[in-house]
Amino acid sequence: MYEIKDIKNLLGTFVLIKIFHKDQKAGLKAISEAFNEISRIQNLMSLYYEESEVSRLNRDGFIKRISEDTRYVIERAIYHSEISNGAFDITVLPVLRLWNEKRINNEIPKRKEIKERLAYVGYKSIMIEKELVGFQRSGMSITLASVAKGYAIDRAIGILRRNNINHGLINAGGDIGTIGGKGVDIPWRIGIRDPSERRKLIASVEIFDKAIATSGNYYRSYNDIIDPRKGLPSKKLISSTVICEKAIDADIISTLFFVTGIKKGMEIFKGKVKGIFVTQKGEVFNYLS
């Protein structure tokens, strides 16, 4: 078995694909195809590409013929918005932009400014009719930052599987999808970083054929995960890590827990979510068993 890997700058981060395969040439081909798929999803959903479907939707207020990929991601996001009563909401972008505008000048938005932006937030105002997706209110916009990365991983995992890869891992800035284990009976071991001290681990988990994602403030001096219902940064947790079957769900649910906190999050998912959570006080709650 060869260990074959490659790293590319995609999805706003470094994406590592690592596989174990008996044929090095075939393995490299599979990795290349997986990266191409990730790039395709990025081109559809990135806010930073003027002609991405997300950018066009935000600019025009509707898209008549949206791709199955973007429609699925939006619908999956709406599902989690509904079960959490809006704790997760992809239409939060106007508020996120307000906070980012103010941070440039080391300012904090005023309540009036937040209230004005919240008028454009509300997943229930996204309309979906066959191939058409649009907004019911002018001035709305979405971000798929907490969804698209996970979906891209899932799609790339599918490409690797179709290329007969039985042992593989994709790591996109801490969002991870896996195929099988590192070996037949060897799991993938994933370290969970201490959000207060990045060089330390608070735990490690072993997974086969699962996805894991972490939401937190590991790489920034502030918390930019906004509670879309209040327009304010969420202060319940400093780290939220969850394990799911699919990376898209791990991506969304880790963000959702960050907003709701542990108790409410467990109520929403009836205690079925596995994960590790760190509170503002530095308390670590382990729900892996």
Buried (B, 14 or more C-beta within 10 A) or exposed (E): EBEBBBEBEBBBBEBBBBBBBEEEEBBBEBBBBBBEBBBBBBEBBBBEBEEBBBBBBBEEBEBEEBBEBBBBBBEBBBBBBEEBEBBBBBBBBBBBEBBEEBEEEEEEBEEEBBEBBBEBBBBEEBEEEEEEBBBEEEEBBBBBBBBBBBBBBBBBBBBBBEBEBBBBBBBBBBBBBBBBBBEEEEBBEBEBBBBEEEEEEBBEBEBBEBBBBBBBBBEEEEBEBBBBBEBBBBBBBBBBBBBBEBBBBBBBBBBBBBBBBBEBBBEBBEEEBBBBBBBEEEEEEBBEE
